[in-house]
Amino acid sequence: MTQPSPQARADEGRSGFAAGWHQGWRAFLALLTALAALLGFSLPLAIVIVPLVLWWRRRRARRRG
């Protein structure tokens, strides 16, 4: 027989508003974690892509006239 995890045992006593508050807080923290992970990739990507886009637009403008 397996033992329930400490988190599962802690959640057993919650019901109603307290359970909703706790689950909402956990969802908010998960969202912040996901945003922080995306930010870690987006800044270096932006450092490469923004100059390339500006160069490309400048190049197209010279061709048009």
N, C-alpha and C positions, 0 to 999 in steps of 0.2 A: 504494500500500500504506500502511495506517495503522500508526502506532506504538502499542504498548500503553501504557496509562497507567502512571505511576510506581507507583501502588498495585498494579496487576496484576503488574508486574515484581517488586515486593517480596514478593507472595504466592507467586510461583513457587517460591521456595526453602523455603517452610514445608511441613512434612508432619507427620502424626501428632499428638502431644500439643501441639506448638508451634502448629500450625495451629488446633487446637481452642481453645486458650487465646486466641489472637488473635481468632478469630471470636466467642468468648464475650464478650471484652472489648468488641468493637465493638457487639455486641447490647446489652450493659449500658449503654454510653454512649448508644445510640439510645433506650433506655427512659428514661434520665434526661432526655434532651432532650425527649422527648414529655411526661413528667411536668412539667417546667419550663414547657413551653408551656401545658399545661392549667392549671397553677397561676396563670399570668398572667391567664387568663380567669375562673377560679373565684373568686378573691378579690373583684374588683369585683362579680361577679354575686351573691355571698353578701351583700355590703353592701346590695344592693337587695332581695334575696329574703327574708332573715331578718326584717327589720322588717315586710315585707308579710305574712308568715306569722303572726307574732306578733299583728299587728293583726287579721287575719282570725279567728284563734282567739279573741281577746278579744271580738270582735264577735259571734261565734256563741255564746259563753258567756253574753253579756248577753241574747240573744234567748231562750235556753232557760230562763233564769230566775233 
